[in-house]
Amino acid sequence: MFFSICIPQYNRTKFLIEALHSLQQQTCTDFEVCISDGGSTDGGLPIIEDFLKNSGLKYKIRSSKKNLQYDPNLRESIALSEGRFIFLMGNDDALSGPDVLMMLKQLLLKNEPVAVAITNYFELSSGQLFRRMQATQMLGGGPDVVANTFRHYSFVSGIIMDGGAARNAATDRCDGSEMYQMYLGARLVAASGNFLAIDDVCINKDIQIVDEVVDSYRNKSDYRYCKVMMRPLPMGRILETVAYGIDCATSGAGRNNAIASVAKQLYQYTYPFWIFEYRRVQSFNYSLGVYLALAPSRIAKKVNMQQFAYYKVWWLYVVVGVVGFCTPIWFFDRLKPWLYTLAKRGRTAVGTH
């Protein structure tokens, strides 16, 4: 089996069925579908199983009796796999066309060995194209490449990994980070595994179904009048997650610089966006609580950082706070599409061959 399409599923039956339709249409049939249902409560499991039985797809499905959070659910779907490569997909995303897997198979064989490959995606809800990858090229491997690419993993669909290496790297150490794929990517690439950038749109993000919506941070409880209190969110564990992946693979030259670079990027790009965004969709007080939980003393608590880098990150944290809470929301709204793209994109890395 060349591909294992790994899908963590929870309470999105109709969306998953649409995603599976896009797999049925593939001209490449050298793949299996591996679904882990994390204890869904919508009663849709029999519907999914019935569809799979009549789909003509090779598949494996496992259902948990208890609610699994995202990280263990994704890990379970990977554990079901046997393919040479795993292809990660969200349960409300679809492949963008019938030749996607055939094209990717050819690219992977042409550029082997490949530890990680990432594609671009089109967001159906907004009509926006997100080019995580600016060119199809091999970027090489090592801690420096991890630092240049880690932010590409924030959207899971369209991430491809060496199946055996990903299965062997299984751990519950990052559970709760909601970025298990970021840990895997960091570990595989830090061990000098080759990262292949693919400048093709292979995913349609956010399947649209009439009268059906998916959970979103925008739909959470109203916090307009909440008290100021520390509000830890999974993104506060990104540095820990990436650092753990690097440390599992190497302790060699470049480790310290890579981790310092990851921390710097989080405060330059990722965290400012979310501070503004939570001010916009929730409240100033809620956003301030998120900001307090992102202090370097908290996000780097389990990370071994050099002292100078740690102080530099503190300086960035203070600057982010001043800018994030003094800039008018209307100005943020104007810049939001650009900021969102910047927050999701990694830095450009130099191809090695």
C-alpha positions in Angstrom: 0.0 0.0 0.0 1.5 3.3 -1.0 -0.8 5.8 0.9 -2.7 5.5 4.1 -5.2 8.3 4.4 -5.4 9.0 8.1 -8.5 10.8 9.3 -9.4 11.5 13.0 -13.2 11.7 13.2 -15.5 13.2 15.8 -19.2 14.2 15.3 -18.9 15.2 11.7 -20.6 12.4 9.9 -22.0 14.3 6.9 -18.7 16.1 6.3 -16.7 12.9 6.5 -19.0 11.2 4.0 -18.3 14.1 1.5 -14.6 13.8 2.2 -14.8 10.0 1.4 -16.5 10.8 -1.9 -13.4 12.7 -3.0 -11.3 9.6 -2.2 -13.7 7.3 -4.2 -13.0 9.5 -7.3 -9.2 9.0 -7.2 -7.5 7.6 -10.3 -4.8 6.2 -8.0 -6.2 3.3 -6.0 -3.0 2.3 -4.2 -4.3 3.6 -0.8 -6.3 2.7 2.3 -8.5 4.8 4.5 -7.7 4.7 8.2 -10.4 6.4 10.4 -10.2 6.8 14.2 -13.6 7.8 15.7 -12.9 9.5 19.0 -16.1 8.6 20.7 -18.6 10.4 18.6 -22.0 11.2 20.2 -23.9 12.1 17.0 -25.0 8.5 16.3 -23.3 8.6 12.9 -20.9 5.7 13.3 -23.3 3.1 11.7 -23.8 5.5 8.8 -20.1 5.8 8.2 -19.5 2.1 8.5 -22.3 1.4 6.0 -20.9 3.9 3.5 -17.5 2.4 3.8 -18.8 -1.2 3.2 -20.4 -0.1 0.0 -17.7 2.4 -1.1 -15.2 0.1 -2.8 -12.5 1.7 -0.7 -9.9 -0.3 1.3 -10.5 0.9 4.8 -9.9 0.4 8.5 -12.0 2.1 11.2 -11.7 2.0 14.9 -14.1 3.6 17.4 -13.2 4.6 21.0 -15.8 4.1 23.8 -14.5 7.3 25.5 -14.0 10.7 24.0 -10.5 11.1 22.5 -9.1 14.5 22.1 -7.5 15.5 18.8 -3.9 14.3 19.4 -4.7 10.7 20.5 -7.4 10.5 17.9 -4.9 11.4 15.1 -2.3 9.0 16.6 -4.9 6.2 16.6 -5.6 6.8 12.9 -1.9 6.6 12.2 -1.6 3.4 14.2 -4.2 1.8 12.0 -2.1 2.5 8.9 0.3 0.2 7.0 1.1 2.4 4.0 4.5 3.5 2.8 3.3 7.1 3.4 0.6 8.5 5.6 -1.6 11.3 4.2 -3.2 13.3 7.0 -6.7 14.7 6.4 -9.3 16.5 8.6 -12.8 15.0 8.6 -14.3 18.1 7.0 -11.8 18.5 4.2 -11.6 16.9 0.7 -9.1 16.2 -2.0 -9.2 18.9 -4.7 -9.5 16.6 -7.7 -9.4 13.0 -8.9 -5.7 13.0 -9.9 -4.3 14.3 -6.6 -3.0 11.0 -5.2 -1.6 9.9 -8.6 0.3 13.2 -8.9 1.6 13.0 -5.4 2.7 9.4 -5.8 4.8 10.3 -8.8 6.3 13.3 -7.0 7.3 11.3 -4.0 8.8 8.5 -6.1 10.7 11.0 -8.2 12.2 12.8 -5.1 12.8 9.8 -2.7 13.7 9.5 0.0 11.1 11.9 1.5 10.3 12.1 5.2 7.7 14.9 5.1 5.8 16.6 2.2 3.3 19.4 2.5 0.8 20.7 -0.1 -1.3 23.9 -0.6 -5.0 24.2 0.0 -8.1 26.2 -1.0 -10.5 27.3 1.7 -14.1 26.8 0.5 -15.6 28.9 3.3 -13.7 32.1 2.3 -12.7 31.4 -1.3 -9.1 32.0 -0.4 -6.1 30.1 -1.7 -3.4 29.4 0.9 0.1 28.7 -0.6 2.0 27.2 2.3 4.6 26.1 -0.3 5.8 28.7 -2.8 7.6 26.2 -5.1 7.9 22.4 -5.6 11.4 21.7 -4.3 13.4 19.6 -1.8 14.3 21.6 1.3 16.5 19.1 2.9 16.5 18.2 6.6 17.8 19.0 10.1 16.9 21.4 12.9 17.2 24.5 10.8 14.7 23.2 8.3 12.3 22.4 11.2 12.6 26.1 12.3 11.9 27.2 8.8 8.8 25.0 8.2 7.1 24.2 11.6 4.3 26.7 11.1 3.2 24.9 7.9 1.9 22.0 10.1 -0.8 24.1 11.8 -3.4 22.9 9.2 -3.3 19.2 9.1 -4.8 18.2 5.8 -2.3 17.8 2.9 0.6 16.7 5.2 2.3 13.6 4.0 4.9 11.6 6.1 7.0 8.5 5.9 4.6 5.9 7.3 7.0 3.7 9.1 8.9 6.6 10.7 5.6 8.2 11.9 4.3 5.0 13.4 7.6 4.4 15.2 7.6 7.9 16.7 4.3 7.5 18.4 4.0 9.1 21.8 1.4 10.7 24.1 4.0 13.3 25.3 2.3 16.0 23.2 -1.3 15.2 24.0 -3.3 18.4 24.6 -1.2 20.5 22.2 -3.6 19.8 19.3 -0.4 19.7 17.2 0.6 16.1 17.1 1.4 16.4 13.4 3.8 19.2 14.3 5.7 17.0 16.7 5.9 14.2 14.1 7.1 16.6 11.4 9.7 18.2 13.6 11.0 14.8 14.7 11.2 13.3 11.2 12.9 16.4 9.6 15.2 17.1 12.6 16.6 13.6 12.1 17.8 14.8 8.6 14.8 13.5 6.9 14.1 15.3 3.6 11.2 17.9 3.5 9.5 18.1 0.1 7.6 21.3 -0.6 4.8 20.8 -3.1 3.3 23.8 -4.8 0.0 22.2 -5.8 -3.4 22.8 -4.4 -4.4 19.3 -3.2 -7.0 20.1 -0.5 -10.3 21.8 -0.4 -10.6 23.0 3.2 -13.9 23.3 5.1 -16.5 21.3 3.1 -19.7 23.3 2.8 -23.1 21.5 3.6 -26.3 23.4 3.7 -27.6 23.9 7.3 -24.5 22.2 8.8 -21.8 24.0 10.7 -18.6 22.8 12.4 -17.3 23.9 15.8 -15.2 27.0 15.8 -13.5 29.3 18.4 -15.8 32.0 16.9 -18.9 30.1 18.2 -17.7 29.7 21.8 -19.4 31.3 24.9 -19.6 35.0 25.0 -16.7 36.5 27.0 -17.5 40.2 26.5 -17.8 40.8 30.2 -15.4 38.2 31.6 -12.8 38.8 34.3 -9.1 39.1 33.5 -7.7 35.7 34.3 -5.0 33.5 32.7 -6.5 31.5 29.8 -4.0 28.7 28.7 -4.8 27.5 25.1 -3.1 24.7 23.2 -1.1 27.1 21.1 0.9 27.8 24.2 2.4 24.4 23.8 3.7 24.8 20.3 7.3 25.6 21.4 7.3 22.6 23.7 5.9 20.3 21.0 8.4 21.3 18.3 11.4 21.3 20.8 10.4 17.8 21.9 10.4 16.6 18.3 13.8 18.1 17.7 15.3 16.7 20.9 14.0 13.2 20.2 15.9 13.3 16.9 19.1 15.2 17.6 21.2 17.1 20.1 23.7 18.2 17.6 24.7 21.6 16.2 21.8 23.8 15.3 19.5 22.6 18.0 19.7 25.7 20.2 19.4 28.1 17.2 16.4 26.2 15.8 14.5 26.4 19.1 15.3 30.0 19.6 14.1 30.7 16.0 10.8 28.8 16.7 10.2 30.9 19.8 10.9 34.1 18.0 8.5 33.3 15.1 5.7 32.5 17.6 6.0 35.9 19.1 6.5 37.7 15.8 3.7 36.0 13.8 1.5 33.5 15.5 0.7 35.0 18.8 0.1 38.6 17.7 -2.6 37.4 15.2 -4.4 35.5 17.9 -4.3 38.3 20.4 -6.0 40.6 17.9 -8.4 37.8 16.8 -9.6 37.1 20.4 -10.0 40.8 21.0 -12.2 40.9 17.9 -14.4 37.7 18.5 -14.4 37.7 22.3 -13.2 40.7 24.4 -10.2 42.7 25.5 -10.2 40.9 28.9 -10.4 37.5 27.3 -7.5 38.3 24.9 -5.5 39.7 27.9 -6.0 36.4 29.6 -4.7 34.5 26.6 -1.7 36.9 26.4 -0.8 36.3 30.1 -0.8 32.5 29.5 1.7 33.0 26.6 4.4 34.5 28.8 7.8 32.9 28.0 8.0 31.6 31.6 5.1 29.4 30.8 5.5 28.4 27.1 9.2 27.6 27.7 8.8 25.9 31.0 9.7 22.5 29.6 12.1 23.7 27.0 15.9 24.0 27.5 16.7 27.4 26.0 19.9 29.4 26.1 19.7 32.4 28.5 20.3 35.1 25.8 17.6 33.6 23.6 15.2 33.5 26.5 15.7 37.1 27.4 15.2 38.1 23.8 11.9 36.2 23.7 10.8 38.1 26.8 11.5 41.4 25.0 9.4 40.2 22.0 6.6 39.3 24.4 6.5 42.8 25.9 6.4 44.4 22.4 3.6 42.0 21.3 1.6 43.1 24.3 2.0 46.8 23.7 1.2 46.5 20.0 -1.6 43.9 20.5 -3.6 45.9 23.0 -2.9 49.4 21.7 -3.8 48.9 18.0 -7.4 49.6 17.0 -9.5 46.5 16.0 -10.6 48.2 12.8 -6.9 48.4 11.7 -6.5 44.7 12.5 -9.6 43.9 10.4 -8.1 45.5 7.4 -4.9 43.6 7.8 -6.5 40.3 8.9 -6.3 38.4 5.5 -2.6 39.2 5.2 -1.9 38.5 8.9 -3.7 35.2 8.7 -1.6 34.1 5.8 1.6 35.2 7.6 0.6 33.4 10.7 0.0 30.1 8.8 3.1 30.4 6.6 6.6 29.4 7.5 9.7 31.2 6.4 11.2 30.4 3.0 13.9 27.8 3.2 16.7 27.3 0.7 16.5 24.1 -1.3 19.4 21.8 -1.0 19.0 19.9 -4.2 
